[in-house]
Amino acid sequence: MKRFRYRIRFKDRVGMVRDVSETIASCGANIIALSVKQGEIYFNIEPIPEIKLKDILDKIRNIKDVYEVTPVEWLPHELAHQHLITVINSVEEGIISVNKNLIITTCNNKASIFLGYDFTPINQSLKTLTDLPDEIIKNIEKGKSIEQKEIVLNTPKGPLRVLINVKPFFDDKGFVDGAVITLRKMSEVRRLAHSLTRPVMITFEDIIYKSKKMKEIVELAKTVSKGDSTILLRGESGTGKELFARAIHMESERRDYPFVAVNCAAIPDTLLESELFGYADGTFTGARKGGRPGLFEFAHHGTIFLDEIAEIPPHIQVKLLRVLQESSVRRLGEMEEIRIDVRVIAATNRPLEEMVVRGDFRQDLFYRLNVIPIFIPPLREHKEDIPVLVDYFIKKFNNKFNKSVQGIAPAALEYLLSYDWPGNIRELENVMERAMNLCKKNIISEKEIIINSPTIFNSSSKRYFQLKDIVNETEKEALIRALSQGKSARKAAKILGVSHTTVIKKMKKYGINLNEQN
């Protein structure tokens, strides 16, 4: 036997519901649900024998003003409930509703999965089922809202970090009648944030070259992109290490997940640890309420790029080594380990081997990072790439400045080829941007190629200088440029923001003749 659902259509009149109810009851059947609309009655009766059902339906058809009795699959409220269940099961959040006694009345599929159950836990206690923090339970009982709070759920399948929201609802007298709870996995929150803020990523097709040396390096990088091993990019500043890191990420299976770039030298030592690994609520003065996930957590399933890796202090080197070994992080102020799935790409322009010998960099961390080393050569070692780079920069700055420069004069290109480029491709880009700003015709001439690097940096030899020598040489170069531009010591002083007397003294110090500069 089964439940029977029917729809009755009739000419609307007073007493129709009473007549139908009495007819069903007189035949000894129990009405489980009844729904009334204008001109329609829907009813659901308990399982009864077919003969008895036929008798009831015949009697209903004989009621005055009834003109149709037909079976239906669902009553209106049941259909609305099915629609609601379909909707809440289609969203990414886990949704749970509870009554005033904290008994679960609704739980969608996502919530069941988050909680680690293979069944829908309707009519069970929220307290015993979810192991929610006491603070959350008390807020629900008091009818207080909770917005975007990060918590850890201890589920049968292990700890799960989620973002929780609680919205209470009240009865007609204003008393708490229950609450709706939504849960979203923090990994999904980070992925959503990544999708909304994701910058345009670099691929290997965006790396400009034609030399055999660069082709070999690009092919090596493409090959190792397919795996998950740690990569260490070596090369001077300005050679394009971050471009390679982004291209490797985009070539990998992690391309749809975050790429997090961290300049370890740009973040103060006191903040670097909390930035990388996160912190718990109340860990230090000024800490954000509720704590904060670190960049390793944000990069979950993706790639983290640690630029200037040689600059991290020893105590953070120890924690980074543990992350690489254990694939887990521990926030400052917390004891719990958070599992992460992150590929690490590191980069440096420093001689790590020498730093290991001096004791400035941990040997075990060096070996962990140096699984796949890729050496990116300085521009002076692949100058055959300069012409294609120049063409690329002309097109780039044509779009940026709304110009129509067609190319570069042979003499100007020869000048670029003769220079050693201590600042590498970054310096070449800056020189080309300056030239594009100065260019008034369709071709960049030699006079529009201005290279102002202090001579102390122009040598490719590995000489070392004292700081005062570097300062003096830079000061001299700045003074020469100001005098050339201002045509007088007084105007040069104004350009440099110093007194006229200071300029005269510096000219004597460096043996600069004003007439020679003009």
URDACOR-V12049 format. One record per pair of residues at least 24 apart in sequence whose ideal C-beta (glycine too) atoms are under 10 Angstrom apart, sorted by the first residue. I is the first residue (numbers start at 1). J is the second residue. Records with the same first field share a line. If there is no record, write none. Layout:
# URDACOR-V12049
I = J  J
This chain:
# URDACOR-V12049
1 = 46  47  48  49  50  53
2 = 46  47  48
3 = 32  33  44  45  46  47  48
4 = 29  32  43  44  45  46  47  48  50  53  56  57  71  72
5 = 32  33  35  42  43  44  45  71  72  73  74  75  78
6 = 41  42  43  44  45  53  56  57  60  69  70  71  72  75
7 = 35  37  40  41  42  43  68  69  70  71  72  75  76
8 = 36  39  40  41  42  43  57  60  61  63  66  67  68  69  70
9 = 37  39  40  41  65  66  67  68  69  70
10 = 39  40  41  60  63  64  65  66  67  68  69
11 = 39  64  65  66  67
12 = 37  38  39  40  65
13 = 39  64  65
15 = 63  64  65
16 = 41  63  64  65  66
17 = 41  43
19 = 59  60  63  64  65  66
20 = 56  59  60  63  66  69
22 = 63
23 = 56  57  58  59  60  62  63  66
24 = 56  57  59  60
25 = 56
26 = 56  59
27 = 52  53  55  56  57  59  60
28 = 52  55  56
29 = 53  55  56
32 = 75
33 = 75  76  77  78
34 = 75  77
35 = 75  76  77  78
36 = 76
37 = 76
39 = 65  67
40 = 68  76
41 = 66  69
42 = 72  74  75  76  77  78  79
43 = 72  75
44 = 72  74  75  77  78
81 = 106
84 = 108
85 = 109  120
88 = 182
91 = 182  184
92 = 184  185  188  189  192
93 = 162  163  165  181  182  183  184  185  188
94 = 153  162  164  181  182  183  184  185
95 = 180  181  182  183
96 = 121  126  129  130  164  166  179  180  181  182  183
97 = 126  167  169  178  179  180  181
98 = 125  126  127  140  166  168  177  178  179  180  181
99 = 123  126  169  176  177  178  179
100 = 140  141  143  168  169  170  171  175  176  177  178  179
101 = 125  126  127  141  178
102 = 126  127  128  129  130  132  137  140  141  178  179
103 = 127  129  178
104 = 129  130  178  181
105 = 178  180
106 = 178  180  181
107 = 181
108 = 182  183
110 = 182  183  184  185  188
111 = 181  182  183
113 = 155  157  160  185
114 = 153  155  157  160  162  183  184  185
115 = 153  155  156  157  160  162  183
116 = 153  154  155  156  157  158  160
117 = 155  156  157
118 = 156
126 = 179  181
129 = 155
130 = 154  155  181  183
131 = 155  156  159
132 = 164  166  181
133 = 164
136 = 164  166  181
139 = 166  168  179
140 = 166  168  176  178  179  181
141 = 168  176  179
142 = 168  176
143 = 167  168  169  170  174  175  176  177  178  179
144 = 168  176  179
145 = 179
146 = 179  181  182
148 = 184  189  290
149 = 281  289  290
150 = 186  189  281  290  291  292  293
151 = 183  186  290
152 = 186  334  336  338
153 = 183  185
158 = 339
159 = 336  337  338  339
160 = 185  186  187
161 = 185  186  187  189  293  297  336  338  339
162 = 186  187  188  189
163 = 188  189  290
186 = 293  297  298  300  338
187 = 257  293  297  298  300  301  340  341
188 = 300
189 = 293  298
190 = 257  258  260  293  297  298  299  300  301  302
191 = 256  257  258  298  300  301  302
193 = 258  298
194 = 256  257  258  259  260  298  299  300  301  302
195 = 256  257  258
197 = 258
198 = 256  258  259
199 = 246  259  261
200 = 246
201 = 246  247  249  250  255  259
202 = 240  242  243  244  245  246  247  248  249  250  259
203 = 243  246  247  248  249  250  251  255
204 = 243  244  246  247  248  250  251
205 = 247  250
206 = 243  246  247  250  392
207 = 240  243  244  246  247
208 = 240  243  385  388  389  390  391  392  393  425
209 = 240  382  384  385  388  389
210 = 382  384  385  386  387  388  389
211 = 377  381  382  383  384  385  386  388
212 = 382  384
213 = 376  377  381  382  384  385
214 = 240  376  377  381  382  384  385
215 = 382
217 = 244  374  375  376  377  382
218 = 244  247  374
220 = 372  374  375
221 = 245  247  248  251  372  374  376
222 = 247  248  251
223 = 251  372
224 = 248  251  252  345  371  372  374
225 = 249  250  251  252  253  254  255  343
226 = 251  252  253
227 = 252  253  343  371  372
228 = 252  253  254  303  341  342  343  344
229 = 343  344  371  372
230 = 306  324  343  344  345  346  368  369  370  371  372  373
231 = 303  305  343  344  345  346  347  369  370  371  372  373  374
232 = 306  309  344  345  346  347  348  352  366  368  369  370  371  372  373  374  375
233 = 305  307  309  345  346  347  348  349  372  373  374  375  376
234 = 346  347  348  349  350  351  352  370  373  374  375  376  377
235 = 347  348  349  374  375  376  377  378  424
236 = 349  376  377  378  379  380  421  422  423  424  426  460
237 = 308  349  378  422  423  424  426  427
238 = 349  378  379  421  422  423  424  425  426  427  428  429  430
239 = 347  349  375  376  377  378  379  381  382  421  423  424  425  426
240 = 376  379  424  425  426
241 = 305  307  308  345  346  347  348  349  374  376
242 = 305  307  345  347
243 = 376  425
244 = 305  345  347  374  376
245 = 303  304  305  306  307  345  346  347  374
246 = 303  305  345
248 = 303  305  343  345  372  374
249 = 302  303  304  305  343  345
250 = 303
252 = 302  303  343  345
253 = 301  343
254 = 299  301  302  303  341  342  343
255 = 302  303
256 = 301  302
257 = 299  300  301  302  303  341  342  343
258 = 295  298  299  300  301  302  303  304  342
259 = 299  302  303  304  305  343  345
260 = 294  295  296  297  298  299  300  302  303  304  305  306  342
261 = 295  299  303  304  305  306  307  345  347
262 = 295  296  299  304  305  306  307  308  309  312  346
263 = 305  306  307  308  311  347
264 = 306  307  308  309  310  311  312  313  316  320  346  347  348
265 = 307  308  309  310  311  312  348
266 = 307  308  311
267 = 295  308  311  312
269 = 311  312  313  315  316
270 = 313
272 = 311  312  313  315  316
273 = 312  313  315  316  319  320  332
274 = 331  332  333
276 = 304  306  312  316  319  320  323  329  332
277 = 316  319  320  322  323  329  330  331  332  334  338
278 = 329  330  331  332  333  334  338
279 = 331  332  333  334
280 = 330  331  332  333  334  335  336
281 = 331  333  334
282 = 333
283 = 331  332  333  334
284 = 332  333
287 = 332  333
291 = 331  332  333  334
292 = 331  332
293 = 329  331  338
294 = 323  329  330  331  332  338  340
295 = 329  342
296 = 320  323  327  328  329  331  338  340  342  344
297 = 329  331  338  339  340  342
298 = 340  342
299 = 340  341  342  343  344
300 = 329  338  339  340  341  342
301 = 340  341  342  343
302 = 341  342  343
303 = 342  343  344  345
304 = 340  342  343  344  345  346
305 = 343  344  345  346  347
306 = 344  345  346  347  348  369
307 = 345  346  347  348  349
308 = 346  347  348  349  350
309 = 344  345  346  347  348  350  352  361  365  366  369
310 = 346  347  348  349  350  351  352  355  360  361  366
311 = 348  350  361
312 = 346  361  362  365
313 = 360
314 = 359  360  361  362  365
317 = 360  361  362  364  365  366
318 = 362  364  365
320 = 344  346  362  365  368  369
321 = 362  364  365  366  367  368  369
322 = 365
323 = 368
324 = 364  365  368  369  371
325 = 364  365  368
344 = 368  369  371
345 = 369  372  374
346 = 370  373
347 = 374  376
349 = 376  378  424
376 = 424  425
377 = 424
378 = 420  421  422  423  424  425  460
379 = 419  420  421  422  423  424  425  426  427  428
380 = 419  420  421  422  424  460
381 = 421  424  460
383 = 416  417  418  419  420  421
384 = 417
385 = 425  428
386 = 413  416  417  419  421  425  428
387 = 413  416  417
389 = 416  425  428  429  432
390 = 416  417  428  429  431  432  435  444
392 = 429  432
393 = 425  428  429  430  431  432  433  435  436
394 = 432  435  436  439  444
396 = 429  432  433  436
397 = 429  432  433  434  435  436  437  439
398 = 436
400 = 433  436
401 = 433  436  437  439
403 = 436  437  439  440  442
404 = 442
405 = 435  436  439  440  441  442  443  444  448
406 = 441  442  443  444
407 = 442  443  444
408 = 432  435  439  443  444  445  446  448  449
409 = 441  443  444  445  446  447  448  449
410 = 443  446
411 = 445  446  447  449
412 = 443  444  445  446  447  448  449
413 = 444  446  449
414 = 446  449
415 = 446  447  449  451
416 = 444  446  449  451
419 = 449  451  453  458
420 = 453  457  458  459  460  461
421 = 451  453  458  460
422 = 453  454  456  457  458  459  460
423 = 451  453  457
427 = 451  453  457
450 = 481
452 = 477  478  480  481
453 = 477
454 = 478
472 = 506  509  510
473 = 510
475 = 506  509  510
476 = 506  507  509  510  511  512
477 = 510
478 = 506
479 = 503  506  507  509  510  512  517
480 = 507  510  512  516  517
481 = 517
482 = 506  517
483 = 507  512  513  514  516  517  518
484 = 514  516  517  518
485 = 517
486 = 514  517  518
487 = 514  517  518
488 = 514  517  518
489 = 514  517
492 = 517
